Amino acid sequence: MDAPLHLNDDRLFSADATVRVIARELYEAVRNLPIVSPHGHTDPSWFALNAPFENPAALLLQPDHYLLRMLYSQGISLTDLGIATIGDGDANPQRDAREIWRLFASNYYLFRGTPSRLWLDTVFSEVFGLEIALSAASADRYFDRISEALERPEFLPRALFERFDIEILATTESPLDSLAAHRAIAEDSWGGRVITTYRPDSVVDPEYENFAEHVAQFGELTGQDTGHWQGYLAAHRVRRRFFKSLGATATDHGHPSAATADLPLSACESLYRRCLSGQADAHEAEQFRAQVLTEMAGMSLEDGLVMQLHPGSYRNHNAPLFTQYGRDRGADIPMTTDYVKALRPLLNRYGNEAGLTLIVFTLDETSYSRELAPLAGHYPALRLGPAWWFHDSPEGMRRFREQVTETAGFYNTVGFNDDTRAFLSIPARHDMARRMDCNFLAQLVAEHRLPLDEAGELAVELSYTLAKRAYRL
């Protein structure tokens, strides 16, 4: 007999009746607010072309590295999940989508207790109206039901965007991207607001594969001489203006650490030459990334783009997997990250500028109360991004609020962003954040640490207003 798929109305609320009642009241006031998604990785071509999504596996499984990493950890080959090896294109033509879905469904139990399970069950129930749980026995019914739905006009990307009540959605692109999809959206009469974000890692990180070739292409795109330091910086300014012309309000930097530097011009020139020549060692590569972060902060003061820093991930930790399948296949691992010393050069130069907004994220939860909350609680330029990636979960969100609020307060944070490639999970992710924040606020009200009316104001701020303000939307 099939197990029912049921979403409890009180999910994620406290088991304590007093807190739960308050959380319900706060949540009811914010549950239907529009979604502001200021940072994510969905494909803008979905909204430019507005073509039907291909199939359930291609839509819900293959782009989602949260799912891939769990399945891989249990010995399931990425090839069997339809992930192409390097040089084989975007998908494995040898794997049938239905067979891939059956494999996923038969292993769905692996996600018990994880946020992925909560997100997906919400998608299955609220987007597709499914009433039985996903399992090996229900795999074909799921595949057929979702496939049939994806053929209907109301499941086209733009229709779902409107159904989800997304007010704004930011994607993330390389400076080498033509932004053709964003240009098509801008020239279309459709009213949905999909904007880009400037993510320059491929021309900032000397350890990024083909770095020198990327920098040369960067120069060609911008008409700048990237063979020297000043021309390289000018190329960034040109490309940032281009991104801004297509709606960008932010940059994003995914560095291994939060290191920043403030080197003299001569040292920058010398360091840049070594990086371009491929002679830079690991320390010099780190110094170069650190200097570019400080330069990016200065440019943000010039052009108004909000700056985001996502450090502390050991990218592509599984070298054989990276060689076979490439980036973003679930093999990134959090690292210990320093912020107090690392950010000091940038903050000494620009941290007192109220015109700069630097949003810092972390995968190192030990830094919340020790480093990040005190820093954000002092520097006018600094804000804290929400619980991110491995901590984008009920307990991760709770830990974040518990550890940063006493020192940084609520207004030195920036609300929620979903940071996802999985488009259909966006409403579920925002709903989880709203429930967890309302539950946290309800606890403060129940303990007489916060008046109910102020908690109501904060619920709206955390769900909607802070993100719009922080990202200048």
Backbone torsions as a table, in degrees:
resi	resn	phi	psi	omega
1	MET	NA	135.6	-179.1
2	ASP	-70.1	138.3	175.4
3	ALA	-76.4	141.0	178.5
4	PRO	-72.2	152.2	173.1
5	LEU	-104.4	109.8	-175.5
6	HIS	-132.0	130.1	175.5
7	LEU	-103.4	112.3	-179.0
8	ASN	-69.7	135.2	-178.7
9	ASP	-61.7	-24.6	-178.6
10	ASP	-99.2	15.6	-177.4
11	ARG	-58.5	138.6	178.7
12	LEU	75.3	-2.7	175.2
13	PHE	-86.7	159.3	-176.6
14	SER	-61.1	148.9	172.4
15	ALA	-74.3	-16.1	176.6
16	ASP	-74.5	124.6	-172.5
17	ALA	-62.1	-38.9	-178.4
18	THR	-64.1	-47.0	179.6
19	VAL	-66.1	-39.8	-177.0
20	ARG	-62.5	-40.8	179.8
21	VAL	-63.3	-42.8	179.5
22	ILE	-67.2	-42.2	179.8
23	ALA	-60.0	-41.5	177.6
24	ARG	-59.0	-44.5	-177.6
25	GLU	-64.1	-44.5	179.3
26	LEU	-64.9	-42.1	-177.2
27	TYR	-65.9	-39.3	-179.3
28	GLU	-59.0	-28.8	-178.7
29	ALA	-80.1	-14.9	-176.4
30	VAL	-123.1	-10.0	-172.2
31	ARG	-60.0	-31.4	-176.3
32	ASN	-104.7	13.6	174.2
33	LEU	-64.2	149.0	176.7
34	PRO	-58.3	154.7	179.0
35	ILE	-91.1	125.6	171.5
36	VAL	-107.9	114.2	-176.6
37	SER	-116.6	85.6	-169.6
38	PRO	-83.8	-5.9	179.6
39	HIS	-152.6	121.4	178.2
40	GLY	-167.8	-174.7	-172.6
41	HIS	-134.1	28.5	175.0
42	THR	-69.5	162.7	-175.1
43	ASP	-88.7	116.4	-178.1
44	PRO	-64.1	-21.7	179.5
45	SER	-66.0	-24.0	175.3
46	TRP	-56.1	-42.4	-174.4
47	PHE	-87.2	-24.8	176.4
48	ALA	-72.0	-45.2	-176.6
49	LEU	-87.7	-31.8	-178.5
50	ASN	54.6	40.3	177.7
51	ALA	-89.4	155.7	178.4
52	PRO	-60.1	143.7	172.9
53	PHE	-65.2	148.5	-167.3
54	GLU	-68.6	-57.2	-177.0
55	ASN	-165.5	167.9	-176.7
56	PRO	-58.2	-39.8	-178.3
57	ALA	-67.9	-43.5	-179.4
58	ALA	-67.3	-30.3	-177.6
59	LEU	-85.0	-45.2	-167.9
60	LEU	-103.6	-25.5	-175.0
61	LEU	-105.2	-57.9	-167.3
62	GLN	-64.2	-31.7	177.5
63	PRO	-80.9	-6.1	-167.7
64	ASP	-102.5	99.5	-176.2
65	HIS	-69.3	-18.9	172.2
66	TYR	-60.3	-42.8	-179.2
67	LEU	-73.0	-43.0	-177.6
68	LEU	-60.9	-42.6	-175.8
69	ARG	-66.1	-39.0	179.2
70	MET	-66.4	-45.3	-179.7
71	LEU	-64.9	-41.4	178.9
72	TYR	-63.3	-36.8	-178.8
73	SER	-63.0	-20.4	179.3
74	GLN	-100.1	16.2	172.8
75	GLY	88.0	12.5	179.7
76	ILE	-89.5	126.1	-176.8
77	SER	-69.5	139.8	174.3
78	LEU	-64.2	-30.1	175.6
79	THR	-61.4	-41.6	178.5
80	ASP	-67.4	-18.7	176.0
81	LEU	-92.3	6.2	175.9
82	GLY	86.5	13.8	-180.0
83	ILE	-86.0	126.4	-176.5
84	ALA	-74.0	146.2	170.5
85	THR	-80.7	164.8	-177.9
86	ILE	-55.4	129.4	178.1
87	GLY	89.7	-2.9	-178.0
88	ASP	-102.4	10.5	179.1
89	GLY	90.8	-161.3	-171.8
90	ASP	-87.6	-17.6	-178.2
91	ALA	-150.6	158.4	-179.2
92	ASN	-85.3	109.4	-175.7
93	PRO	-69.7	-11.4	-178.7
94	GLN	-83.2	-6.9	-176.0
95	ARG	-112.1	125.8	177.5
96	ASP	-76.2	137.3	-176.3
97	ALA	-59.5	-38.8	179.4
98	ARG	-65.1	-40.4	178.8
99	GLU	-65.6	-38.9	176.8
100	ILE	-61.8	-44.6	-179.6
101	TRP	-63.4	-39.9	177.7
102	ARG	-61.5	-41.3	178.6
103	LEU	-62.6	-44.4	177.4
104	PHE	-61.5	-48.1	-176.9
105	ALA	-62.7	-38.7	-178.8
106	SER	-69.6	-15.7	178.7
107	ASN	-114.0	14.2	-177.8
108	TYR	-63.5	-26.4	178.9
109	TYR	-59.3	-22.5	-179.5
110	LEU	-61.6	-20.9	-174.7
111	PHE	-94.5	9.1	177.1
112	ARG	-56.9	131.3	178.5
113	GLY	81.4	-0.9	-179.2
114	THR	-98.9	157.7	174.9
115	PRO	-63.0	-30.0	178.1
116	SER	-58.2	-39.3	178.2
117	ARG	-63.4	-43.8	179.0
118	LEU	-63.1	-45.0	-180.0
119	TRP	-62.3	-48.1	-175.7
120	LEU	-68.0	-41.1	177.6
121	ASP	-60.9	-36.2	177.4
122	THR	-65.7	-42.8	177.4
123	VAL	-61.8	-47.9	-178.2
124	PHE	-60.0	-42.0	-176.7
125	SER	-77.4	-50.9	-169.0
126	GLU	-88.9	-27.3	179.1
127	VAL	-90.6	-41.5	-174.9
128	PHE	-108.2	-4.7	176.2
129	GLY	68.6	24.8	179.1
130	LEU	-75.6	143.4	-173.9
131	GLU	-120.3	-0.6	175.8
132	ILE	-119.6	154.7	-176.9
133	ALA	-74.9	150.5	176.8
134	LEU	-73.8	131.8	178.5
135	SER	-159.5	178.1	176.4
136	ALA	-59.4	-37.9	-177.3
137	ALA	-69.5	-30.7	-176.4
138	SER	-100.8	4.7	-173.1
139	ALA	-57.3	-47.4	-177.0
140	ASP	-68.7	-37.1	177.2
141	ARG	-63.9	-40.9	176.1
142	TYR	-61.1	-49.0	-176.4
143	PHE	-60.3	-44.9	-179.1
144	ASP	-67.1	-43.2	-178.5
145	ARG	-63.7	-46.3	-178.2
146	ILE	-69.7	-42.1	179.5
147	SER	-60.0	-43.5	179.2
148	GLU	-63.2	-41.3	-179.7
149	ALA	-63.4	-40.4	-175.7
150	LEU	-66.1	-14.6	177.4
151	GLU	-85.2	-10.3	-175.7
152	ARG	-90.9	150.1	-177.2
153	PRO	-58.6	-32.2	-177.3
154	GLU	-73.2	-4.4	176.3
155	PHE	-111.1	11.1	170.9
156	LEU	-68.1	155.2	-174.6
157	PRO	-53.4	-44.9	-177.9
158	ARG	-68.3	-37.8	178.9
159	ALA	-64.0	-41.2	178.0
160	LEU	-67.2	-40.3	176.3
161	PHE	-53.5	-46.0	-179.4
162	GLU	-72.5	-39.9	178.0
163	ARG	-61.3	-38.7	-179.9
164	PHE	-74.7	-6.0	-178.7
165	ASP	57.0	48.2	176.8
166	ILE	-83.6	116.9	179.5
167	GLU	-77.3	-38.9	178.0
168	ILE	-154.3	142.1	-179.9
169	LEU	-133.1	122.0	177.5
170	ALA	-101.8	132.0	172.2
171	THR	-103.0	-179.6	-175.8
172	THR	-133.8	123.2	-177.3
173	GLU	-129.9	152.8	174.3
174	SER	-69.9	151.6	175.9
175	PRO	-64.8	-13.7	178.0
176	LEU	-89.0	-4.9	-180.0
177	ASP	-72.4	140.1	179.0
178	SER	-73.7	-16.3	-175.6
179	LEU	58.1	32.1	-179.7
180	ALA	-60.3	-40.0	-179.9
181	ALA	-64.4	-41.0	179.5
182	HIS	-68.4	-35.3	176.2
183	ARG	-64.7	-40.7	179.2
184	ALA	-63.5	-40.8	178.1
185	ILE	-64.0	-43.8	-178.5
186	ALA	-63.3	-32.5	-177.6
187	GLU	-87.0	-6.7	-177.2
188	ASP	-88.5	159.3	178.9
189	SER	-84.6	-5.7	178.2
190	TRP	-60.5	141.8	-174.3
191	GLY	-90.2	-2.6	-178.9
192	GLY	-68.0	139.3	-177.3
193	ARG	-102.3	104.3	177.4
194	VAL	-120.4	117.8	-175.6
195	ILE	-120.3	163.2	-179.4
196	THR	-98.0	168.4	175.0
197	THR	-134.8	139.0	-176.0
198	TYR	-83.7	111.4	-178.7
199	ARG	-119.9	92.8	-168.7
200	PRO	-90.4	18.5	-173.0
201	ASP	-51.6	-39.8	-173.9
202	SER	-66.8	-19.7	177.5
203	VAL	-114.6	12.5	-179.8
204	VAL	-117.6	-29.4	-174.3
205	ASP	-99.1	108.7	-180.0
206	PRO	-62.1	-17.1	179.8
207	GLU	-92.8	-1.2	175.2
208	TYR	-70.8	138.2	-179.0
209	GLU	-58.0	136.0	178.1
210	ASN	62.4	35.9	-177.3
211	PHE	-56.7	-50.2	-175.7
212	ALA	-62.5	-39.0	177.9
213	GLU	-65.2	-39.5	178.0
214	HIS	-63.4	-40.9	-179.4
215	VAL	-66.2	-38.6	177.3
216	ALA	-63.1	-42.9	177.0
217	GLN	-63.4	-37.6	176.9
218	PHE	-57.2	-44.3	178.7
219	GLY	-64.9	-41.1	179.1
220	GLU	-63.3	-41.5	-179.1
221	LEU	-63.9	-35.0	-172.3
222	THR	-101.6	-10.0	-176.6
223	GLY	72.1	23.0	-179.3
224	GLN	-111.3	152.7	178.2
225	ASP	-84.8	92.9	-178.8
226	THR	-83.3	12.7	173.5
227	GLY	-76.4	-11.8	175.5
228	HIS	-134.7	164.8	-169.4
229	TRP	-59.8	-47.6	-176.5
230	GLN	-66.9	-36.1	175.9
231	GLY	-67.2	-35.9	176.7
232	TYR	-62.5	-45.6	178.4
233	LEU	-64.9	-38.5	178.5
234	ALA	-63.0	-36.5	178.3
235	ALA	-62.6	-40.4	176.0
236	HIS	-60.6	-43.9	-179.5
237	ARG	-61.5	-41.8	179.2
238	VAL	-63.1	-46.2	-176.1
239	ARG	-71.1	-35.4	176.4
240	ARG	-61.8	-40.5	177.4
241	ARG	-62.1	-39.7	178.5
242	PHE	-63.0	-46.4	178.4
243	PHE	-61.5	-42.1	-179.0
244	LYS	-64.2	-33.5	179.4
245	SER	-66.1	-19.6	177.9
246	LEU	-107.8	27.5	169.1
247	GLY	100.8	-7.8	-176.8
248	ALA	-58.5	135.6	171.9
249	THR	-118.9	-0.1	-173.9
250	ALA	-149.3	158.9	167.5
251	THR	-113.1	165.6	179.2
252	ASP	-144.6	139.8	-173.3
253	HIS	-134.7	114.1	-178.3
254	GLY	-103.0	73.4	-174.8
255	HIS	-91.1	155.5	177.3
256	PRO	-60.8	-34.0	-179.7
257	SER	-134.1	178.0	176.8
258	ALA	-96.0	16.7	-175.7
259	ALA	-60.7	135.3	172.2
260	THR	-128.1	161.6	-179.2
261	ALA	-146.4	161.6	176.8
262	ASP	-139.7	75.3	-172.7
263	LEU	-88.1	155.2	173.5
264	PRO	-67.9	159.9	-174.4
265	LEU	-57.1	-43.1	-177.7
266	SER	-61.6	-39.6	179.0
267	ALA	-67.3	-37.4	178.3
268	CYS	-63.1	-44.5	180.0
269	GLU	-60.9	-46.6	-178.6
270	SER	-64.5	-44.7	-179.7
271	LEU	-62.7	-41.5	-179.8
272	TYR	-62.9	-42.2	179.3
273	ARG	-61.9	-42.1	179.8
274	ARG	-65.3	-38.8	179.4
275	CYS	-66.2	-43.2	-179.8
276	LEU	-65.0	-33.9	-177.8
277	SER	-79.3	-9.4	-177.9
278	GLY	81.0	11.5	-177.5
279	GLN	-93.6	-7.4	-176.3
280	ALA	-68.4	136.6	174.3
281	ASP	-86.0	-177.9	-175.1
282	ALA	-61.4	-39.9	179.2
283	HIS	-64.3	-42.6	-179.3
284	GLU	-67.8	-37.0	176.4
285	ALA	-62.4	-39.5	177.7
286	GLU	-66.4	-40.6	177.3
287	GLN	-62.4	-38.8	-179.8
288	PHE	-65.8	-48.4	177.6
289	ARG	-58.2	-40.0	-178.4
290	ALA	-63.8	-42.9	179.9
291	GLN	-67.3	-39.4	-179.5
292	VAL	-64.2	-35.4	177.5
293	LEU	-59.8	-43.7	178.9
294	THR	-65.6	-39.3	176.7
295	GLU	-63.2	-39.2	179.0
296	MET	-64.2	-36.6	176.6
297	ALA	-62.6	-42.1	177.4
298	GLY	-62.9	-40.3	178.0
299	MET	-66.4	-34.5	177.8
300	SER	-65.0	-34.2	173.6
301	LEU	-65.6	-32.4	179.5
302	GLU	-73.6	-46.5	-170.7
303	ASP	-107.8	-4.9	174.6
304	GLY	83.7	2.3	178.7
305	LEU	-71.7	131.3	176.2
306	VAL	-68.8	143.3	-175.8
307	MET	-110.0	129.0	177.0
308	GLN	-116.0	139.2	178.6
309	LEU	-125.2	119.4	179.7
310	HIS	-116.4	81.2	-178.2
311	PRO	-97.1	175.9	167.0
312	GLY	91.2	17.4	175.6
313	SER	-112.0	127.0	171.4
314	TYR	-80.7	97.5	-173.5
315	ARG	-72.1	140.9	173.1
316	ASN	54.4	48.9	-177.3
317	HIS	-59.5	-34.1	-179.1
318	ASN	-88.2	93.5	-173.1
319	ALA	-60.1	-45.5	178.6
320	PRO	-61.9	-37.4	178.5
321	LEU	-65.4	-41.8	178.4
322	PHE	-62.3	-43.3	179.4
323	THR	-61.7	-38.1	-175.8
324	GLN	-81.9	-40.8	-170.4
325	TYR	-118.1	-14.4	179.8
326	GLY	89.6	-165.3	-173.8
327	ARG	-73.8	163.7	167.8
328	ASP	60.3	44.2	177.6
329	ARG	-114.4	20.9	173.4
330	GLY	93.7	9.0	-175.1
331	ALA	-104.3	26.6	177.3
332	ASP	-95.3	138.1	-172.7
333	ILE	-126.9	134.2	178.5
334	PRO	-64.7	150.8	178.2
335	MET	-128.9	157.8	169.7
336	THR	-59.6	135.9	-175.3
337	THR	-135.1	130.0	175.2
338	ASP	-94.1	139.9	177.7
339	TYR	-121.1	-36.3	-174.5
340	VAL	-59.9	-53.6	179.6
341	LYS	-78.2	-36.5	-173.7
342	ALA	-64.8	-41.6	-175.7
343	LEU	-85.9	-9.4	-171.4
344	ARG	-59.7	-43.2	178.8
345	PRO	-58.2	-44.7	178.9
346	LEU	-66.0	-44.4	-177.0
347	LEU	-69.2	-33.9	176.8
348	ASN	-64.1	-32.3	-179.0
349	ARG	-86.3	-40.5	-171.5
350	TYR	-128.8	-5.4	-172.2
351	GLY	-65.7	-20.8	180.0
352	ASN	-91.6	5.1	-179.2
353	GLU	-88.1	111.8	178.8
354	ALA	-67.4	-17.3	178.8
355	GLY	-78.4	-9.3	176.9
356	LEU	-101.3	136.2	169.8
357	THR	-120.4	114.3	175.9
358	LEU	-112.0	112.9	-179.2
359	ILE	-99.5	118.5	-175.6
360	VAL	-109.1	133.3	176.3
361	PHE	-110.9	168.6	176.5
362	THR	-150.3	149.4	166.7
363	LEU	-105.3	0.1	-179.6
364	ASP	-105.4	94.1	-176.0
365	GLU	-65.3	-20.4	179.2
366	THR	-66.8	-14.4	-178.6
367	SER	-88.2	-9.8	-174.9
368	TYR	-53.3	-65.1	-173.8
369	SER	-84.1	-25.2	-176.7
370	ARG	-79.0	-38.7	-171.6
371	GLU	-124.1	-55.6	-168.8
372	LEU	-69.5	-44.4	-180.0
373	ALA	-63.3	-45.3	176.8
374	PRO	-63.2	-37.5	178.3
375	LEU	-64.5	-49.2	-179.9
376	ALA	-68.0	-26.9	177.9
377	GLY	-77.6	0.9	179.0
378	HIS	-123.1	-54.0	-171.2
379	TYR	-78.4	126.4	-179.8
380	PRO	-60.7	-27.3	-175.7
381	ALA	-82.3	-14.4	-167.3
382	LEU	-101.4	134.2	173.5
383	ARG	-131.7	156.1	-179.8
384	LEU	-101.9	125.7	172.2
385	GLY	-72.3	161.1	-177.3
386	PRO	-70.0	173.2	175.1
387	ALA	-53.5	128.5	-163.5
388	TRP	-122.0	140.8	167.2
389	TRP	60.1	-103.8	-178.6
390	PHE	-64.8	-19.3	-177.6
391	HIS	-107.9	8.7	174.5
392	ASP	-80.0	74.1	-171.0
393	SER	-154.0	164.6	179.1
394	PRO	-55.3	-49.7	-178.1
395	GLU	-71.0	-34.7	177.0
396	GLY	-63.6	-40.8	177.6
397	MET	-66.3	-39.2	178.5
398	ARG	-64.3	-45.4	-179.8
399	ARG	-61.5	-40.8	179.3
400	PHE	-58.3	-52.9	-178.6
401	ARG	-62.5	-41.6	-177.7
402	GLU	-64.5	-34.4	-172.6
403	GLN	-93.9	-21.4	-177.5
404	VAL	-105.8	-21.2	-169.9
405	THR	-66.2	-41.0	-175.4
406	GLU	-61.4	-30.6	-176.6
407	THR	-102.5	-42.1	-176.5
408	ALA	-96.6	-15.9	-175.5
409	GLY	71.8	-168.9	177.2
410	PHE	-90.2	-30.4	-169.3
411	TYR	-85.8	-0.5	168.0
412	ASN	-100.1	13.0	170.8
413	THR	-112.2	172.9	-169.3
414	VAL	-124.3	29.8	179.9
415	GLY	73.3	-142.5	-173.9
416	PHE	-123.7	143.9	162.5
417	ASN	-135.4	146.2	-169.1
418	ASP	-86.6	-22.0	172.0
419	ASP	48.9	49.5	-171.8
420	THR	-129.3	154.6	168.2
421	ARG	-92.6	-15.2	-172.9
422	ALA	-88.8	89.6	-171.7
423	PHE	-54.5	-45.9	-174.5
424	LEU	-68.6	-16.4	-179.8
425	SER	-86.4	-4.9	-175.6
426	ILE	-58.2	-49.5	177.9
427	PRO	-60.2	-38.7	-179.7
428	ALA	-64.1	-40.0	-179.8
429	ARG	-67.3	-43.1	178.2
430	HIS	-67.1	-36.4	177.6
431	ASP	-63.7	-41.4	177.3
432	MET	-60.1	-45.5	-179.1
433	ALA	-63.4	-41.4	-179.7
434	ARG	-65.2	-41.6	178.3
435	ARG	-63.6	-44.0	-177.9
436	MET	-67.9	-40.4	178.0
437	ASP	-66.8	-40.2	178.0
438	CYS	-65.1	-36.1	178.0
439	ASN	-67.6	-39.8	177.9
440	PHE	-64.2	-45.0	178.4
441	LEU	-63.8	-39.4	179.6
442	ALA	-62.1	-36.6	177.2
443	GLN	-62.9	-41.6	177.8
444	LEU	-64.0	-39.2	178.2
445	VAL	-65.8	-44.6	-178.0
446	ALA	-63.3	-28.8	179.3
447	GLU	-92.2	8.6	177.9
448	HIS	59.9	35.3	176.9
449	ARG	-102.0	-8.2	-177.1
450	LEU	-154.5	129.3	177.1
451	PRO	-66.7	150.2	-177.1
452	LEU	-60.7	-39.5	-178.0
453	ASP	-66.4	-35.8	177.6
454	GLU	-70.5	-35.7	176.0
455	ALA	-62.1	-39.1	177.5
456	GLY	-62.8	-41.7	176.9
457	GLU	-63.7	-42.7	-179.5
458	LEU	-65.8	-36.2	179.2
459	ALA	-59.1	-41.0	177.8
460	VAL	-68.3	-42.0	179.1
461	GLU	-59.9	-47.8	-175.7
462	LEU	-70.0	-30.6	-177.6
463	SER	-84.7	-24.6	-167.7
464	TYR	-145.3	-57.5	-165.8
465	THR	-70.2	-42.3	-175.6
466	LEU	-61.9	-38.9	179.7
467	ALA	-64.9	-42.7	179.5
468	LYS	-62.7	-41.3	-178.2
469	ARG	-69.9	-46.6	-175.5
470	ALA	-64.0	-39.9	-175.9
471	TYR	-94.4	6.5	175.9
472	ARG	55.4	50.5	-175.4
473	LEU	-98.4	NA	NA
